[in-house]
Amino acid sequence: MKKIILSLLISAFFIYLSVEGIDFRGVVEGLAKANYLYVLPFLLIVFVMQLLRAWRWGLILSSLGKVSVLSLFAVANVGFLAIMALPARLGELCRPYLIARLSPIKMPAALGTIFVERIFDGATILIIACIATFFTSLPRWLIKANLIFFLITFGLLSAMTFAVFKRDAALDVLIPFVRILPARWEKPFNQAFRHFLDGFGIIAEGKRLSYILLLSFLIWLIDALAIYVLFIAFNFNLPPVAAFVLMIILIIGIAIPTAPGFIGNWHYSCVLGLSFFGIPKTDALTFAIIYHFFSVAIVVILGLSFLPFVKFSFADLWKQTVCKY
C-alpha cells in the first residue's frame, strides 16, 4: 500500500510540472484546432504495434511450450490493460499469471520471459538513441541517462546469458541468499527460481533470437511513426528524429511507477521532449493529452474486449497482483 501511495504522489508531482504556467484557454483552443482525421491512422498503427508485441512475446514463450494464437493475443492485451489500470506497474504480473492459467507454462517461467522482453526493449531503445545522436544533439541529462541505462541493460543481459549457459553456477550463486530464508521457504523459492531461469531459454536459440531482435526494432519504429502521425495532426513542423527522441524520453518517463494510466509522467515527458524542438509548453501539453487519451483508449478497448476470453475480472486482477504479491 505504501508503494501505491508513493506512486500517486509521484504522479501528482508530474501533473504539477506539466500544468505549471499553462494557459488552459490555449489548451482548449489547441484541442479544437487539431486535425482528428489523423487519429484513425494513429490507432491503426498502434494496433499493429500491439499485434507485433504479442507475436514477439509468443516467440519468447515458444522455448517453454506452445500457446494458441487467441490465448496469446487475449492475455497480451489484458496484460497491457492491467499495466495501464494498476498503479506502480503492478500490472506487469498479470500476463505471467494469466498465461500460467491458460497453458502448462509455470508463472515464474512466464515472468522470466517478461524479463527477456524488457531487456530487448531496453537494448533496442539504446541503439535507436545512439543512431539519433547522428541527426540531432541530445540534452546532456538524456545522454547520461542512456549511459546509465546501457550499464544496467548490459549487466542484466550478461547475467541472463550467464544463467542460461552456466545454469548450475548461477544456482550456486543463489545458495547463500536462500540459506537466509526460513527453512519452509527454501524449496519453493528454489523451484520458483529454476522456473524463472527457464524463461530465459530463448537466449540459447540463435535463429529465434534474431527474429525477436528484428521485431523489437520494428515495434519501436512503428511507435515512432505513430508519434510522427500525431505531429502532423497538430501541424508540428518537426523532423522524424523528433519522434524518436520523444519516444525515448517517454519510455524513460513511464518507467517511473506512478498512478494508473501513467497520468502525469506521460504528459510531462511529452512536454519535456517537445521543448527540445521549440514547441511551446501549452502546445506540448495539448499534444500530450491527445496522445495519452488515444493510446490509453485502444489499450482499454482491446483489453476489455478480451477479458471474457481469459475469464478474469478486475477484482481478480487486483487481488492477484496487489493483495497476493
C-alpha positions in Angstrom: 0.0 0.0 0.0 2.9 2.4 0.7 4.2 1.9 -2.8 0.8 2.7 -4.2 0.5 5.9 -2.2 4.0 6.9 -3.2 3.2 6.3 -6.9 0.1 8.5 -6.6 2.2 11.3 -5.0 4.8 11.0 -7.8 2.1 11.2 -10.4 0.7 14.3 -8.7 4.2 15.9 -8.8 4.4 15.3 -12.6 1.0 16.7 -13.1 2.1 19.8 -11.3 5.2 20.1 -13.5 3.0 19.6 -16.6 0.5 22.3 -15.9 2.6 24.9 -14.2 2.4 28.1 -16.1 0.0 26.7 -18.6 -2.6 28.9 -20.4 -5.6 26.5 -20.3 -7.5 28.6 -22.8 -4.7 27.8 -25.2 -5.0 24.1 -24.4 -8.7 24.2 -25.3 -8.0 26.1 -28.5 -5.3 23.6 -29.4 -7.7 20.7 -28.8 -10.2 22.3 -31.1 -7.7 23.0 -33.9 -6.1 19.5 -34.0 -6.8 17.6 -37.2 -8.6 14.5 -35.9 -8.6 12.8 -39.3 -5.1 11.5 -38.4 -6.5 9.7 -35.3 -7.6 6.7 -37.4 -4.2 6.0 -38.9 -2.7 6.6 -35.5 -5.0 4.0 -34.0 -4.3 1.5 -36.8 -0.5 1.9 -36.3 -0.8 1.4 -32.5 -3.0 -1.7 -33.2 -0.3 -3.2 -35.5 2.2 -2.4 -32.8 0.1 -4.4 -30.2 0.0 -7.3 -32.7 3.7 -7.3 -33.1 4.3 -7.1 -29.3 2.1 -10.2 -28.8 3.8 -12.0 -31.6 7.2 -11.3 -30.1 6.1 -12.5 -26.7 4.9 -15.7 -28.3 8.3 -16.3 -29.8 9.9 -15.8 -26.4 7.4 -18.2 -24.8 8.0 -20.8 -27.5 11.0 -22.2 -25.7 8.6 -23.1 -22.8 5.6 -24.5 -24.7 3.0 -23.9 -27.3 0.3 -21.2 -26.7 -2.6 -20.8 -29.0 -2.7 -17.6 -31.0 -6.1 -16.5 -29.5 -4.9 -17.2 -25.9 -1.6 -15.3 -26.6 -3.3 -12.2 -28.0 -6.0 -12.2 -25.4 -3.5 -12.5 -22.5 -1.2 -9.9 -24.0 -4.0 -7.3 -24.4 -5.5 -8.0 -20.9 -1.9 -7.7 -19.6 -1.3 -4.3 -21.3 -4.7 -3.2 -19.8 -3.5 -4.2 -16.3 -0.3 -2.2 -16.7 -2.4 0.8 -17.5 -5.1 0.2 -14.9 -3.0 -0.7 -11.8 -0.6 1.8 -10.1 3.1 1.3 -9.6 3.4 -1.1 -12.6 1.8 -3.9 -10.6 0.0 -4.9 -13.8 3.3 -6.4 -15.1 2.4 -9.5 -13.1 -0.8 -10.0 -15.0 0.5 -11.6 -18.1 2.6 -14.3 -16.4 -0.3 -15.1 -14.1 -2.8 -15.4 -17.0 -0.6 -17.4 -19.3 0.1 -19.9 -16.4 -3.7 -20.3 -16.1 -4.2 -20.9 -19.8 -1.2 -23.1 -20.6 1.2 -25.6 -18.9 3.8 -22.8 -18.5 4.7 -22.0 -14.9 4.1 -18.5 -13.7 7.8 -17.9 -12.7 8.9 -19.0 -16.2 6.4 -16.7 -17.8 7.8 -13.9 -15.6 11.2 -14.7 -16.9 10.0 -14.1 -20.4 8.8 -10.7 -19.4 12.3 -10.0 -18.1 13.7 -11.1 -21.5 11.2 -8.8 -23.3 12.2 -5.8 -21.2 15.9 -6.4 -21.8 15.4 -6.5 -25.6 13.2 -3.4 -25.4 16.0 -1.6 -23.5 18.7 -2.7 -25.8 16.7 -1.6 -28.9 15.9 1.8 -27.4 19.6 2.3 -26.6 20.6 1.5 -30.2 18.0 3.9 -31.5 19.2 6.6 -29.1 22.8 6.2 -30.4 21.6 6.5 -34.0 19.5 9.6 -33.1 22.7 11.4 -32.0 23.9 11.4 -35.6 20.8 13.5 -36.6 20.3 15.8 -33.6 22.1 16.9 -30.4 20.6 15.3 -27.3 20.5 17.1 -24.0 23.3 16.1 -21.6 21.0 14.7 -19.0 19.5 12.3 -21.6 22.9 11.2 -22.7 23.8 10.4 -19.1 20.5 8.6 -18.6 21.2 6.5 -21.6 24.7 5.7 -20.4 23.3 4.5 -17.0 20.5 2.6 -18.8 23.2 1.0 -21.0 25.2 -0.2 -18.0 22.1 -1.6 -16.3 20.9 -3.3 -19.5 24.4 -4.7 -20.3 24.7 -6.0 -16.7 21.3 -7.7 -16.8 21.8 -9.1 -20.3 25.2 -10.6 -19.2 23.6 -12.1 -16.0 20.8 -13.5 -18.1 23.2 -15.1 -20.6 25.4 -16.5 -17.8 22.3 -18.0 -16.2 21.3 -19.7 -19.5 24.7 -21.2 -20.4 26.1 -21.7 -16.8 22.8 -22.6 -15.1 24.4 -24.7 -12.3 26.9 -21.9 -11.5 24.0 -19.4 -11.4 22.1 -21.6 -9.0 25.2 -21.9 -6.8 25.4 -18.1 -6.6 21.9 -18.1 -5.1 22.7 -20.6 -2.3 23.9 -18.1 0.3 20.8 -16.0 -0.2 18.5 -19.0 0.0 20.0 -20.0 3.3 18.9 -16.8 4.9 15.3 -17.7 4.2 13.2 -19.8 6.7 13.5 -23.5 6.1 9.9 -23.9 4.8 10.6 -21.3 2.1 13.8 -22.7 0.7 12.3 -25.5 -1.5 9.5 -23.3 -3.0 12.0 -20.5 -3.7 14.5 -22.8 -5.4 11.7 -24.3 -7.6 10.4 -20.8 -8.5 13.9 -19.5 -9.3 14.6 -22.6 -11.5 11.4 -22.0 -13.4 12.3 -18.3 -13.7 15.6 -19.2 -15.4 13.6 -21.5 -17.8 12.0 -18.3 -19.1 15.4 -17.2 -20.4 15.6 -20.3 -22.7 15.1 -18.3 -25.9 18.6 -16.8 -25.4 20.1 -20.1 -26.5 18.1 -20.2 -29.7 20.1 -18.1 -32.2 17.6 -18.0 -35.1 14.5 -17.1 -33.0 16.6 -14.6 -31.0 17.4 -12.8 -34.3 13.7 -12.7 -35.1 13.0 -11.2 -31.6 15.6 -8.5 -32.1 14.2 -7.7 -35.5 10.7 -7.5 -34.2 11.9 -5.3 -31.3 13.3 -2.8 -33.8 10.1 -2.9 -35.9 7.9 -2.3 -32.8 9.7 0.8 -31.8 10.0 2.1 -35.4 6.2 1.8 -35.6 5.8 3.5 -32.3 7.8 6.5 -33.6 5.7 6.5 -36.7 2.6 6.8 -34.6 4.0 9.8 -32.8 5.0 11.4 -36.1 1.4 11.0 -37.4 0.2 13.0 -34.4 2.9 15.6 -35.1 1.1 16.1 -38.5 -2.3 16.2 -36.8 -1.0 19.2 -34.7 0.8 20.8 -37.6 4.1 20.5 -35.8 6.8 21.1 -38.4 9.3 18.7 -36.8 11.9 16.3 -38.3 11.3 12.5 -38.0 14.1 12.3 -35.4 12.0 14.3 -33.0 9.5 11.4 -32.9 12.3 9.1 -31.8 13.7 11.5 -29.2 10.2 12.0 -27.8 9.7 8.2 -27.7 12.9 7.7 -25.8 12.1 10.3 -23.2 8.6 8.9 -22.9 9.9 5.4 -22.3 12.2 6.7 -19.6 9.3 8.7 -18.1 6.7 5.9 -17.9 9.2 3.5 -16.4 8.7 5.5 -13.2 5.9 3.8 -11.1 3.0 6.3 -10.9 -0.8 6.4 -10.9 -2.9 4.2 -13.2 -2.6 5.1 -16.8 0.8 6.8 -16.4 -1.1 10.1 -15.7 1.4 12.9 -15.1 4.7 11.2 -16.1 3.4 10.6 -19.6 2.3 14.2 -20.0 5.4 15.8 -18.5 7.6 13.5 -20.7 5.9 14.9 -23.8 6.2 18.5 -22.6 9.9 17.9 -21.8 10.7 16.1 -25.1 8.9 18.6 -27.3 10.5 21.6 -25.6 13.9 20.5 -27.1 12.4 21.2 -30.5 10.9 24.6 -29.7 7.3 23.6 -29.1 5.7 25.9 -26.6 4.6 24.2 -23.3 0.9 24.8 -23.9 1.0 23.2 -27.4 3.1 20.3 -26.0 0.6 19.6 -23.2 -2.2 19.7 -25.7 -0.4 17.2 -27.8 0.3 15.0 -24.7 -3.4 15.0 -23.7 -4.5 13.7 -27.1 -1.6 11.3 -27.5 -2.2 9.9 -24.0 -6.0 9.7 -24.4 -6.0 7.7 -27.7 -3.0 5.5 -26.6 -4.9 4.5 -23.4 -8.2 4.2 -25.3 -7.0 1.5 -27.7 -5.4 -0.5 -24.9 -8.5 -0.3 -22.8 -10.8 -1.3 -25.7 -8.6 -4.3 -26.6 -8.1 -5.3 -23.0 -11.8 -5.2 -22.1 -12.7 -7.0 -25.4 -10.5 -10.0 -24.4 -11.3 -10.1 -20.7 -14.2 -12.6 -21.3 -11.8 -15.0 -23.2 -9.5 -15.3 -20.2 -12.4 -15.4 -17.7 -10.7 -12.9 -15.5 -12.3 -10.0 -13.7 -10.7 -6.7 -12.5 -11.5 -7.8 -8.9 -9.4 -11.0 -9.5 -6.7 -9.0 -11.2 -6.4 -6.6 -8.3 -6.5 -9.5 -5.8 -3.8 -11.5 -7.6 -1.4 -8.6 -8.2 -1.9 -6.2 -5.3 -3.0 -8.4 -2.5 -1.1 -11.6 -3.3 2.2 -10.1 -4.5 
